[in-house]
Amino acid sequence: MGLAEYAAFVNDLFIAFPVILILIIGYVCFVDRRLMEPEDDYAQIGAMLNKRIPIDTAILKRFGLKTAVKIVFVPFMYSGFLGNLSILLNSAWQFNADAITLLLFNFGISIDMLIGIFGYLFSSAIINNQIIDTNSNLSGWIFALLCYPPLVWIMRQVNDQQDSLIWSDILPHNSVIFWLMFVIINLTWVVYWLATFEFGMTFSNLSYRHLIDKGVYRYTKHPAYIAKNIYWWLHTLPFMGVAFVSAEWWKNILGLTFVSLIYYGRAKSEERHLMKFPEYRQYCDEINKKGIFRWLKIHPTY
């Protein structure tokens, strides 16, 4: 775990570096002749290095933040995709509730990371997919990084469940509640996929490219976070499998509550960042009036 999850990216980058270097030179030459506004951050930083224009800290900060996002997330997305793809290709799947749920989970993670890879790599003005703004709030970065290696280790330690049982181990397989849970759990994961699909090539953590208000985002501002957390609570059933109100019971409940609070923090920090854009403020007003969580009357987040 931890930094080891970046190993596949580091190894492949080392092998492919000469080819990447040649492609970068070709890409720069190609793009430079076709940009509508060629004086972008790259051009201005080059001019600063050549001392043709004075140092502009705002440009450097903007460029540094959006570059940091790619440096942090591309390696994990790449390594994670290959790891999950290996699981999918090497697993002997069976036609039962556990196997289907695990298949959908790993398939969803693979698609999520593949979309993330393309979203980060194909950020370019030439295809009108550039990053407009990057979250500069420290709390936003902390909440986001706690969900990825190596800091995700903290969340995993806190959320160390005191039993290894999941919903299918606890509920009787011949019961209606078992199959109802099967449907709900997998539907929440499908909602998570759909939320990622809505971003497509514009997917990027801590960044804003354009407003997403279609699909599942018509009903709530944070469908991916909500779906993931419902999935984890129903899949784990932390309040079952251990003695009621025992020390283990409290550890399970509080551990998963901590995870949900991290995602609540991510949601709030993202909203603070995006509120600077009038179209997002208008979208929030619409969600607060028509969204499925509009009954949260006091400053609704979701």
C-alpha positions as CSV (number, residue, x, y, z in Angstrom):
1,M,0.0,0.0,0.0
2,G,1.1,3.7,0.3
3,L,3.8,4.8,-2.2
4,A,4.0,1.2,-3.5
5,E,0.8,1.9,-5.4
6,Y,2.7,4.2,-7.7
7,A,5.3,1.6,-8.7
8,A,3.7,0.6,-12.0
9,F,3.7,4.3,-13.2
10,V,7.3,4.9,-12.1
11,N,8.5,1.7,-13.9
12,D,6.6,2.4,-17.1
13,L,7.6,6.1,-17.1
14,F,11.3,5.2,-16.8
15,I,11.0,2.8,-19.8
16,A,8.9,5.2,-22.0
17,F,10.7,8.4,-21.1
18,P,12.7,8.8,-24.3
19,V,9.5,8.3,-26.4
20,I,7.6,10.7,-24.2
21,L,10.3,13.4,-24.6
22,I,10.1,13.2,-28.4
23,L,6.3,13.3,-28.2
24,I,6.3,16.3,-26.0
25,I,8.5,18.2,-28.5
26,G,6.2,17.3,-31.3
27,Y,3.1,18.2,-29.3
28,V,4.5,21.6,-28.3
29,C,5.3,22.4,-32.0
30,F,1.9,21.2,-33.1
31,V,-0.1,23.1,-30.5
32,D,1.9,26.3,-30.6
33,R,0.7,26.9,-34.2
34,R,-2.9,26.2,-33.5
35,L,-3.8,27.8,-30.2
36,M,-6.4,30.6,-30.3
37,E,-4.5,32.3,-27.4
38,P,-0.8,31.2,-27.7
39,E,0.3,33.4,-24.8
40,D,-0.8,30.9,-22.2
41,D,0.9,30.1,-18.8
42,Y,3.7,28.1,-20.5
43,A,4.5,31.0,-22.9
44,Q,4.5,33.5,-20.1
45,I,6.6,31.4,-17.8
46,G,9.1,31.0,-20.6
47,A,9.1,34.8,-21.1
48,M,9.8,35.2,-17.3
49,L,12.7,32.7,-17.5
50,N,14.1,34.7,-20.5
51,K,13.6,37.9,-18.5
52,R,11.4,39.4,-21.2
53,I,8.7,40.1,-18.7
54,P,8.8,40.5,-14.9
55,I,8.1,37.6,-12.5
56,D,4.3,37.3,-12.0
57,T,3.6,35.2,-8.8
58,A,-0.1,34.8,-9.7
59,I,0.8,33.0,-12.9
60,L,3.4,30.9,-11.2
61,K,1.0,29.9,-8.5
62,R,-1.8,29.1,-11.0
63,F,0.6,27.0,-13.1
64,G,2.1,25.3,-10.0
65,L,-1.3,24.3,-8.6
66,K,-2.6,22.7,-11.8
67,T,0.7,21.0,-12.4
68,A,0.7,19.6,-8.8
69,V,-2.7,18.1,-9.4
70,K,-1.4,16.1,-12.3
71,I,1.8,15.1,-10.5
72,V,-0.2,13.8,-7.6
73,F,-3.1,12.1,-9.3
74,V,-1.9,10.8,-12.7
75,P,0.6,8.2,-11.2
76,F,-2.0,6.8,-8.8
77,M,-4.7,6.6,-11.5
78,Y,-2.4,4.9,-13.9
79,S,-1.1,2.3,-11.4
80,G,-4.5,1.8,-9.9
81,F,-6.0,1.1,-13.4
82,L,-3.4,-1.5,-14.2
83,G,-3.9,-3.2,-10.8
84,N,-7.6,-3.4,-11.1
85,L,-7.4,-4.5,-14.7
86,S,-5.2,-7.3,-13.6
87,I,-7.8,-8.3,-11.0
88,L,-10.5,-8.3,-13.6
89,L,-8.6,-10.4,-16.1
90,N,-7.3,-13.0,-13.6
91,S,-10.4,-13.6,-11.6
92,A,-12.6,-16.7,-12.1
93,W,-16.0,-15.1,-11.8
94,Q,-19.0,-17.0,-10.6
95,F,-22.7,-16.2,-10.9
96,N,-23.6,-15.4,-7.3
97,A,-24.3,-12.2,-5.3
98,D,-20.8,-11.9,-3.9
99,A,-19.0,-12.5,-7.2
100,I,-21.3,-10.1,-9.2
101,T,-20.9,-7.3,-6.6
102,L,-17.1,-7.7,-6.6
103,L,-17.0,-7.7,-10.4
104,L,-19.1,-4.6,-10.6
105,F,-16.9,-2.9,-7.9
106,N,-13.6,-3.7,-9.7
107,F,-15.1,-2.8,-13.1
108,G,-16.3,0.5,-11.7
109,I,-12.9,1.3,-10.2
110,S,-11.2,0.5,-13.4
111,I,-13.4,2.7,-15.5
112,D,-13.2,5.5,-12.9
113,M,-9.4,5.5,-13.1
114,L,-9.3,5.1,-16.8
115,I,-11.5,8.2,-17.2
116,G,-9.2,10.0,-14.7
117,I,-6.1,9.2,-16.7
118,F,-7.6,10.7,-19.8
119,G,-9.0,13.6,-17.9
120,Y,-5.6,14.6,-16.5
121,L,-3.5,13.9,-19.5
122,F,-5.8,15.5,-22.1
123,S,-6.0,18.9,-20.4
124,S,-5.4,21.3,-23.3
125,A,-6.7,24.5,-24.7
126,I,-6.5,23.1,-28.2
127,I,-9.4,20.8,-27.4
128,N,-11.1,23.4,-25.1
129,N,-10.4,21.2,-22.1
130,Q,-8.1,23.4,-20.2
131,I,-8.2,23.8,-16.4
132,I,-9.8,27.2,-15.7
133,D,-9.0,27.3,-12.0
134,T,-7.4,25.1,-9.3
135,N,-8.4,24.9,-5.7
136,S,-5.8,26.9,-3.7
137,N,-7.3,26.2,-0.3
138,L,-5.1,24.1,2.0
139,S,-8.1,22.3,3.6
140,G,-9.4,21.3,0.2
141,W,-6.0,19.7,-0.7
142,I,-5.8,17.9,2.7
143,F,-9.3,16.5,2.4
144,A,-8.6,15.3,-1.1
145,L,-5.2,13.8,-0.4
146,L,-6.5,11.9,2.6
147,C,-8.4,9.8,0.0
148,Y,-5.3,8.9,-2.0
149,P,-1.9,7.2,-1.2
150,P,0.1,7.7,0.9
151,L,-2.2,9.7,3.2
152,V,-5.1,7.3,2.6
153,W,-3.2,5.1,5.1
154,I,-4.5,7.4,7.8
155,M,-8.1,6.9,6.8
156,R,-7.5,3.1,6.5
157,Q,-6.0,3.0,10.0
158,V,-8.9,4.9,11.6
159,N,-11.4,2.8,9.6
160,D,-9.9,-0.5,10.6
161,Q,-13.1,-2.5,11.0
162,Q,-13.0,-4.9,13.9
163,D,-14.6,-7.7,12.0
164,S,-14.1,-9.1,8.4
165,L,-17.8,-9.6,7.8
166,I,-19.7,-7.9,5.0
167,W,-23.4,-7.7,4.2
168,S,-23.5,-11.0,2.4
169,D,-22.0,-12.8,5.4
170,I,-24.5,-11.3,7.8
171,L,-27.8,-11.5,6.0
172,P,-29.5,-14.8,5.2
173,H,-29.2,-15.6,1.5
174,N,-32.7,-16.8,1.1
175,S,-34.3,-13.6,2.6
176,V,-35.9,-10.7,0.8
177,I,-33.7,-8.2,2.6
178,F,-30.6,-10.0,1.2
179,W,-31.6,-9.4,-2.4
180,L,-32.9,-6.0,-1.6
181,M,-29.5,-5.1,-0.2
182,F,-27.9,-6.6,-3.3
183,V,-29.8,-4.4,-5.6
184,I,-29.4,-1.2,-3.5
185,I,-25.6,-1.7,-3.0
186,N,-24.9,-2.3,-6.7
187,L,-27.2,0.6,-7.7
188,T,-25.2,3.0,-5.5
189,W,-22.1,1.8,-7.3
190,V,-23.7,2.4,-10.7
191,V,-24.6,5.9,-9.6
192,Y,-20.9,6.4,-8.8
193,W,-20.0,5.3,-12.3
194,L,-22.5,7.6,-13.8
195,A,-21.2,10.6,-11.9
196,T,-17.7,9.9,-13.3
197,F,-19.0,9.4,-16.8
198,E,-20.6,12.8,-16.7
199,F,-17.2,14.4,-16.3
200,G,-15.6,12.3,-19.1
201,M,-12.5,14.0,-20.4
202,T,-12.9,16.9,-18.0
203,F,-12.4,14.8,-14.9
204,S,-9.9,16.3,-12.5
205,N,-9.7,16.6,-8.7
206,L,-9.3,20.0,-7.2
207,S,-9.9,21.7,-10.5
208,Y,-12.7,23.5,-12.5
209,R,-13.1,23.2,-16.2
210,H,-16.8,23.7,-16.8
211,L,-20.0,23.2,-15.0
212,I,-21.4,19.7,-14.8
213,D,-25.2,19.8,-14.2
214,K,-26.5,16.9,-16.3
215,G,-27.3,13.3,-15.5
216,V,-27.1,12.4,-11.8
217,Y,-25.8,16.0,-11.2
218,R,-29.3,17.3,-11.9
219,Y,-30.4,15.8,-8.6
220,T,-27.5,16.5,-6.2
221,K,-24.2,18.4,-6.2
222,H,-22.2,15.4,-5.0
223,P,-23.7,12.2,-6.3
224,A,-20.3,10.4,-6.4
225,Y,-19.5,11.1,-2.7
226,I,-23.0,10.2,-1.6
227,A,-23.1,7.0,-3.6
228,K,-19.7,5.9,-2.4
229,N,-20.5,6.5,1.2
230,I,-23.9,4.7,1.1
231,Y,-22.1,1.8,-0.6
232,W,-19.5,1.5,2.1
233,W,-22.0,1.7,4.9
234,L,-24.3,-0.9,3.4
235,H,-21.5,-3.2,2.2
236,T,-19.8,-3.2,5.6
237,L,-22.8,-3.0,7.9
238,P,-20.5,-1.8,10.7
239,F,-23.2,-2.0,13.3
240,M,-23.7,-5.7,12.8
241,G,-21.3,-8.6,13.1
242,V,-20.0,-7.5,16.5
243,A,-21.6,-7.2,19.9
244,F,-24.0,-4.3,20.1
245,V,-22.5,-1.1,21.8
246,S,-19.3,-3.0,22.5
247,A,-15.8,-1.4,22.1
248,E,-15.6,-3.1,18.6
249,W,-19.1,-1.8,17.7
250,W,-18.0,1.8,18.5
251,K,-14.7,1.4,16.6
252,N,-16.6,0.2,13.5
253,I,-19.2,3.0,13.6
254,L,-16.7,5.8,14.4
255,G,-14.2,4.6,11.9
256,L,-16.7,4.7,9.0
257,T,-18.1,7.9,10.3
258,F,-14.6,9.4,10.0
259,V,-14.5,8.3,6.4
260,S,-17.8,10.0,5.7
261,L,-16.7,13.2,7.4
262,I,-13.6,13.3,5.1
263,Y,-15.9,13.2,2.1
264,Y,-18.2,15.8,3.6
265,G,-15.1,18.0,4.0
266,R,-14.2,17.4,0.4
267,A,-17.7,18.4,-0.7
268,K,-17.6,21.6,1.4
269,S,-14.1,22.6,0.3
270,E,-15.1,22.0,-3.4
271,E,-18.2,24.2,-3.0
272,R,-16.1,27.0,-1.4
273,H,-13.8,26.9,-4.4
274,L,-16.4,26.7,-7.1
275,M,-18.6,29.5,-5.6
276,K,-16.4,32.0,-7.3
277,F,-18.1,31.1,-10.6
278,P,-21.5,32.6,-11.2
279,E,-22.8,29.5,-13.2
280,Y,-22.0,27.3,-10.2
281,R,-23.8,29.6,-7.8
282,Q,-26.8,29.5,-10.1
283,Y,-26.6,25.7,-10.2
284,C,-26.4,25.5,-6.4
285,D,-29.6,27.6,-6.2
286,E,-31.4,25.2,-8.5
287,I,-30.3,22.2,-6.6
288,N,-31.4,23.8,-3.3
289,K,-34.8,24.3,-4.8
290,K,-35.2,21.1,-6.8
291,G,-32.6,18.6,-5.7
292,I,-33.5,15.4,-3.9
293,F,-31.9,16.7,-0.6
294,R,-33.8,20.1,-0.7
295,W,-35.4,19.1,2.6
296,L,-32.0,20.0,4.3
297,K,-33.2,23.5,4.9
298,I,-30.1,25.0,6.6
299,H,-27.3,25.6,4.1
300,P,-27.6,22.2,2.4
301,T,-24.4,20.8,1.1
302,Y,-25.7,18.0,-1.1
